[in-house]
Structure formats: C-alpha cells, structure tokens
Amino acid sequence: MDDEQWIHRIALSMLKGIGPVNARNLVAYCGGVDAIFTDPVVRRSLAKVPGIGPVLKASVLGKDVLKAAAQELAYVRKHGLRMLFYLDADYPVRLRHCPDAPVLLFARGRGQLDPSRSLSIVGTRTPTDQGRRLCEELVEGLAESGATIVSGLAYGIDIVAHRTALRRGLPTVACVAHGLDRIYPGEHAATAKEICDNGAVVSELTSGSPFAPGNFPARNRVIAGLSDCTIVVESGPKGGSLITADIANSYDREVMAFPGRPSDARSVGCNRLIQQSKAHLVTGAEDVLKLMEWLPRPKKKEAVQSTLFTELMPDEQRLVDVIREQGKIDIDTLCFRSKILPHKAAGLLLNLEFNGVVRSLPGKVYALN
C-alpha cells in the first residue's frame, strides 16, 4: 500500500466530530477510503451520507487534515509503529466485532493482538494492600493458561497487572488514552518499554493529541474490545473500571468481579456489579479458568466423537469439519472458511448447539463438544 492510501486512512481517523461509526458509514457509502478525499463527485455528496450532514461535511473537506495525516505517517515510519486498519486482515479479530471500535489503531511493539486467550484486568487507581495482592495472585494463577493480560497502564490495579504479567512471562498489552509519542503517567515509562518486548502499547490517537480526561472512556472500550473477558479487582462507586465493565457487557463479553466487604468504599463498585448480575463473582484465578473454560480438558475417544456427526446435514457437517480443524474459531472466520452466509450459519450453529455437537464460547467463538 502506498503512502497516499495510508494518509487517507489516518485522515479518516482524525476527522473532527465524525467518530468511528460515522467513519465506517463514509467508507461504505463512498465506496472506499480514497474516494472520500479524492473523488470530486463523492465529495460533493458527502452531506447525504447518514450521520454526516452539512456541518460534518465541512470537516471532511478541510485540507488541514491531510497535511496533519502526512505528518503523522512520517512519525509512524520514523518510530517503527504499526498501523492496524479496520478493513485489513491484521486488525484484531475481537475488536472487529465491536461496532464502535477504532477505524485505525496504532501499536508500538510486536506483541500479538490476536492471542488465543486474552483478558483485561482493571480496577481502582488507589487499591488496598489486599487489592494489590488479589491482582498479583490472579495473574500468577493465570500464568499456565498463557493468556494475554490487557490493561490501561494507569496507577493502581492496572500497573500491578502489567508488572505481574511481565514478571511471570505473560504477554501484556497496554491501552493508553494519548498518542504514542508519550507515556502517562511518566513513572510507568520503563514498564511500557518492557511491555513492548513481548507485548504492545496501543492507542487510537495520533501523536501530539491533546491530553484530555474525555479520552479515557474511549480508551476503555479498546481494553474491553481486545479481551475475552474483563475482571474488576477493586472499584469505588464510580470510575473507569466500571465503564470498562459496562462496555464489555455491551460487547457480550464476560465480566467478573472480586467481592469485598460492604463497608469497604473501594469494593462498592464490584459488589454492585455482582448484585446487579452484571458480573460473575470470582475469588481467584481458578474461578476465571472455569468460567472461561480454559482448564485442560480430557481427550475424548475418537470413536465416540465420530458417532456424534453421523446424521448431520451437509452444511452442518461442513461447519463441524472447519471447527474440528481449527479447534476454536470465531463466527466470521467460520463463515468465510465454510463459505456459508452468516445468517444461515447462525441457524445451523444454534441447531448444532441444541444437539450437543458444538458449544458457544465468549466472543462469538465456537468449539466442538
């Protein structure tokens, strides 16, 4: 892909007031990213795109955004960053399922953003000693699972999760609320550098973006979107960790929380999530492994397994064959490899699940029973 195409992609992500949902509408209605910035006919009709209108049309037509995008591309090239665009094959699969996911993600570090297992750990910035200990024990207990630990590089539970993961040799991903030209807080810069050796620091914001509190909720959706489940260790009645939990629930991902004493102000948020059935109650890593079905499973005899599939319809058999080959597979990849349309595959999978042939896992992933 040439530089001009990347400039257009970066510019799309930088458009003021557009946001990821409207940006996708622009690409869909205009027939591609490049046409938004180069096709005179398309540009004259931008106001007709749903969600755009005459005011936002002016934002798209502005020439300054292309200049800023070219400068950002130069920064990316100079510092060896990765760019992951939502239409490309290397865009994180879990994030692709989220309707408001960033159209473009910047990453420093070569760590895998599509690991087989991924979970986010979030919580208060001022944890108790017990909260720190619970977080450390949780990550240590997950070490054998090989799961990637996702968090926000913030003070408190976030940095405890990252540093424990590094200590135990687990890959970890830090999602930040600013461009990758800086690290906030500065005290965590050394940890961020270490994370890049076996993981990544990611952001949807370009370098030089203003540091603003409003960036944090948007950052939290990236944390939730990159993860199979979100675990809240400690939280007060309000805070970013509760926002992350709510977003994870909206993405149909599992949410878990450690309970605390009713009198403990830093457990109010966790207790409320559990009380309102918005989170599973967990007390340690073993609970997480059980809920996520990440415990080692005994091998079944081949003869027993083969008898389950003798009366399948041809399309059902095709789905089963693809799942058996992959072990676990997300719905989009399954439809692509089986060449079965999504609406038809959904009905077939539901029937297979009712008959005990397949099981549905978090994140719209399927495996054989």
Secondary structure, DSSP 8 states (H G I E B T S, - for coil): --HHHHHHHHHHHH-TTTHHHHHHHHHHHHTSHHHHHH-HHHHHTGGGSTTTHHHHHHHHH-SHHHHHHHHHHHHHHHHT-EEEETTSTTS-HHHHT-TT--SEEEEES---SS-SSEEEEE--SS--HHHHHHHHHHHHHTGGGT-EEEE---TTHHHHHHHHHHHTT--EEEE-SS-TT--SSGGGHHHHHHHHHHSEEEESS-TT----TTHHHHHHHHHHHT-SEEEE----SSSHHHHHHHHHHHTT-EEEE----TT-GGGHHHHHHHHTTSSEE--SHHHHHHHTT-S------HHHHHHTTTT--HHHHHHHHHHHHHSEEEHHHHHHHHT--HHHHHHHHHHHHHTTSEEEETTTEEEE-
